Amino acid sequence: MTAPTNETRLTLRARTAVDLMTTNPISVRDNVMVANAVALLTRKGFHAAPVIDESGQPVGVLSSTDILIHDRARSEAGSTGPDDAPVRDLMTPAVFSVPADTSVHRVISDMVALNVHQLYVVDSANVLVGVVTALDVLRKLGE
């Protein structure tokens, strides 16, 4: 005999990426020096941040892995001076983003298909306006 269950069905209370996203995500300009970006990521406790150009459009992602690879290459090259490389020289030049009006079903399916924990949200001019993380999706379940 099977024990009775108290199954609760969770419902996602959002329709579009805008309903899920965290607005105004912390980002790094592509011309910022690596040392300044590292300080920002460390202060915020982030492992990655979107990189934007002067118009606010995402052009890449700077991750702790990118920084470690860069630091190792500098070390192997014998570089001991200040790190004056701009972020654009070491960022990953791929940005997984969705338009603000993308359905939540598409946002979630993209995150799963791309095997990522976050997607960046852009407006009609391709300017970064938000980020949807897996935690954002979970927060909207059952609200």
Residue pairs with C-beta under 8 A, 6 or more apart in sequence:
8 142
10 141
10 142
11 141
11 142
12 104
12 137
12 140
12 141
13 19
13 140
13 141
13 142
13 143
14 20
14 104
14 140
15 103
15 104
16 100
16 101
16 102
16 103
16 104
17 98
17 99
17 100
17 101
17 102
17 104
17 107
17 119
17 121
17 130
17 132
18 100
18 101
18 121
18 130
19 104
19 140
20 104
20 107
20 132
20 136
20 137
20 140
21 100
21 121
21 129
21 130
21 131
21 132
21 136
22 130
22 131
22 132
22 133
22 136
23 129
23 130
24 129
24 130
25 49
25 50
25 120
25 128
25 130
25 131
26 40
26 44
26 46
26 49
27 49
27 50
27 51
27 52
27 58
27 128
28 37
28 40
28 49
28 50
28 51
28 52
28 62
28 87
29 51
29 52
29 53
29 54
29 87
30 51
30 52
30 53
30 59
30 60
30 86
30 87
30 88
30 91
31 54
31 86
31 87
31 88
32 86
32 87
33 83
33 84
33 85
33 86
33 87
34 67
34 70
34 83
34 85
34 86
34 87
34 90
35 82
35 83
37 49
37 62
37 67
37 87
38 67
40 46
40 49
41 47
41 48
41 49
41 62
41 64
41 67
47 63
47 64
48 61
48 62
48 63
48 64
49 61
49 62
50 58
50 60
50 61
50 95
50 120
50 128
50 131
51 58
51 59
51 60
51 61
51 62
51 87
51 88
51 91
52 58
52 59
52 128
53 59
55 125
55 127
56 127
56 128
57 122
57 125
57 126
57 127
57 128
58 95
58 97
58 120
58 122
58 126
58 128
59 88
59 91
59 93
59 95
60 87
60 88
60 91
60 92
60 93
60 94
60 95
61 91
61 92
61 94
61 95
62 87
62 90
62 91
62 92
63 92
66 90
66 91
66 92
67 90
69 90
70 83
70 85
70 89
70 90
74 83
95 120
96 110
96 114
96 116
96 118
96 119
96 120
97 119
97 120
97 121
97 122
97 128
98 106
98 107
98 110
98 119
98 120
98 121
98 122
98 132
99 121
99 122
99 123
99 124
100 121
100 122
100 123
100 124
100 129
100 130
102 110
102 121
104 137
104 140
107 119
107 132
107 137
108 137
110 119
111 117
111 118
111 119
111 132
111 134
111 137
117 133
117 134
118 131
118 132
118 133
118 134
119 131
119 132
120 128
120 130
120 131
121 128
121 129
121 130
121 131
121 132
122 128
122 129
123 129
